């Protein structure tokens, strides 16, 4: 597969769309854009190895747009044209139409706030103009409705802390995380550096008069830390926040003494992620967790008053719809405050990438989960997409009884700055009045983070100056 265009800004978007269509390697696409005044002509040549088809489209844009808005609208329209060409040629449609980005709801909100689309018709516009399926288009306004907690204030920030360590590596995982057995002897040094970075950010928070809205400790699996290590880390976090979340995703890492430490320091939410309630599947993906461990961890969390999120994954190897339905039933029996339904993503660097994944009806699984959770009273409140997800599908978080996770919304919708600490952590500085975002990442690997901590801190101070 080869794609050529005379507009470099389109190259990556075209390639991402072609990947979603799973284009044959024999295909080539050539694109040429010609601009005359405010008119844009788009010509696509599609060759399948035996014949070539040519399609030309022309459109105009309003003349009072900012350069940034002109660029984004052009890209969006051109992608729709390419989508139509590929869809017609391959006889295939995609659930998210021409959209290739991570944040469909953020795009919808931007279009509403700029006056391009009215909120009351956003589903219709996304279905007709961006080629989304009706079910996916209807999902967007439902989520927007449940994100009323958004507050745009450049002085309101979220604090993220990364613990990039897991007990073992799941076969589908490509995150920069380390197996505990390989880095256990480095954890105390890592915590030394992490606390040093947090201390530096405390100074930044005071100087900038920032208000920390939420704290989120993620990974990896932060609950691989011992109770004493968790206590040492949480002692550094004395902010009065609206929400305090710690990921405890692997049930085999959760103990009563660790949860007692979290409770002592004001943590309000944790995650317990079964991924599936089929133990044969868990073994297949490199987890040794038993369902009994999930239930025990959940019981311990409820005793201490934590709000709980549970993640599951649609499309895991060897699973079909019947097994997935049983996982959904178990979740509804447990009734956690939040449920996140992920679609399996086969990324470069994962063990499953080399084995090849089979789509065992994953779209039916996702549809079943969304309809069943809605019928049970859960509501969708955030959504994001990843590359290489089976069926070109999505991840959706659901909540009940107004228990949204504010950090998830702030992070996915990019409405508030995130001060991020730790190896692999990504800080974001949001300038709402300027509609601008700046990003800064820490080194990915624990060893690099430890050796470069002083340099990291100086760069972080400069970034938030």
Secondary structure, 3 states (H helix, E strand, C coil): CEEEECCHHHHHHHHHHHHHCCCCCCCEEEEEEEEECCEEEEEEEEECCCCEEEEEEEEECCCCCCHHHHHHHHHHHHHHHHHHHHHHHHCCCCCCCCCCCCCHHHHHHHHHHCCCCCHHHHHHHHHHHCCCCHHHHHHHHHHHHCCCCCCCCCCEEEEEEEECEECCCCCCCCCCCEEHHHHHHHHHHHHHHHHHHHHHHHHHHHHHCCEEEEEEEEECCHHHCCHHHHHHHHCCCCCCCCEEEEECCCHHHCCHHHHHHHHHCCCCEEECCCECCCHHHHHHCCCCCCHHHHHHHHHHHHHCCCEEEEEEEECCCCCCHHHHHHHHHHHHHHCCCEEEEEECECCCCCHHHHHCCCCCCHHHHHHHHHHHHHHCCCEEEEEECCCCEHHHCCEEEEECCCCCCHHHHHHHHCCCEEEEECCCCEEEEEEHHHCEEEEEECCCCHHHHHHCHHHHHHHHHHHCC
